[in-house]
Amino acid sequence: MSSVAAVVARSSSRVRTALLNRSAPSVQQCVSIRSYVQEREIITPPEPGHKLETIQLPPPDVSPKRDMPEDPAHYHRKPVTSAHAIDTTQGKLSARDSAAISPTGSVIHGRYGDLGPEVAQSIPLEYLALLYPAAQGAAALRALAEKNGGAKGTLLVYGASQPNAMASVQLASTAGNAVVAVVGGEHSGNEEMMAAIKGLASEPGTAVTQEYAMLKKNFADLVKSTMEGDDAKLTEGYNPDQFLTDFKENLLAYAAKYPSTLPAAVDKSHLDFQYGDKEREHFRDNMDAYLSQFPAGSHPFDPAKLDAYFDKDQYATFKAKFNKQTSAVVTGDEVGSFVPTDVVHSMLQTPKEEELDSNLKQEAVDDDIPFVPYEFSVLDQKFGQGVDSKKGGPLMGAIIAVTPTLAEAATVISKAQSLRSKAEALQFLTASERTALSAATSVANIAKEHGVPVYTVGGKLPGFESVEPTDDDVQEALAGMELDENGTSRINYFVQVYRAGDFPMYADYAVHRASEELAGPRQFVVTK
């Protein structure tokens, strides 16, 4: 016997010995287990008239609880009593654009004084540090409303991510105006900020980057569609007769280019023999087999018969057949053989044998249900039926937020007197300065073309009027910042808060962040 077999045999004998030596349960143990099971199975029936309300709750635990010792490393945050914006020109916290809570609970603003105790209960303290730029945005809207007699319309805003222009966008949108917002180069590359500004400019308003505003024709078309709606743009240049004429010209050109004498609708150059004599015998047979995979050529058309029998209704019917064939190809259904020229020939043999369906005639099937155009019609395209197209209305004016980049570019150009000197000055501007100047000029030119005013906020530009907020504008800004019962407000900002009351070094760091070239889309506020 091997050593492994001996070890297995000894282990098996030990297991058998342990099983045989294990004692069976005694009679007393079995009885006690059985009685326990029987006791568990006994269920006492409820007393008559028993209700859940009769169950007495246990008395509350009123014993004093022991105070757990506090962690020595736990830090107690100091209450916030003030908020400061950052003055990037001075490189320090702004004393004027700040708000502090007095011992009596009232809010004291560095620029506007005592705002009252109710302001602290309804407006975040960080927002009050941005009260001045918010009031600037309200002042620009007030000036435009005075010029337009309070009428609603479309508004252009450049620098929409700046706090003053952002307030204008939100106040104008909530008041029922359409806003075309242009985000400056400081934040136009931030996708989240662009999406946020688009959300603030309610439909039919929108937001674009300043690079898009530089494309003056495209930007002008966007403003026009916002003012007049999509209906005017879609119906512009609509001419069913011209559609039919273009189709017939293309059809005749196709039939001449790919006649039925060719084995397939391919260029004649495919049949040119450019090989050796030994391939000449089987060349045409091979080419016919190869070209059989392509559509066949077209039979000739009689232009007079085509003009006489193929009218707009026939063209609409042909388009419907073509759309069905295209849908079948996309969905993977059985398509069969579909040669457009053969379809036209067949329609010419039996003119107007098919009646136009309701979609081609642009008519509703049911009088109670409005017609919705699901596809383009070459007969009489009707837009807006069953689909509401919002219109912003006439242009009210433009608001330009003077950013540091724009201010520098405008100052350099304004110092140049002659056209040559202006051109030379443009060459020495940085790329960001040229882009900002071009986009702001595009906004101002559209306003001038419509004869509406242009106001600047946050600074001055040569040739444009700037506005300063009044007490009424400050109250309008406060009302816009006030949180309603749902926790929403008409003016909202994206704020990055630094708690310098707990960590004093955060104040210097916030100034450093705000002074960077690309500081980000958020407004920096320091609390103490």
Summary of the structure (lengths in Angstrom):
residues: 528
radius of gyration: 40.6
end to end distance: 88.8
largest distance: 120.7
contacts: 1444
relative contact order: 0.14
helix: 47%
strand: 12%
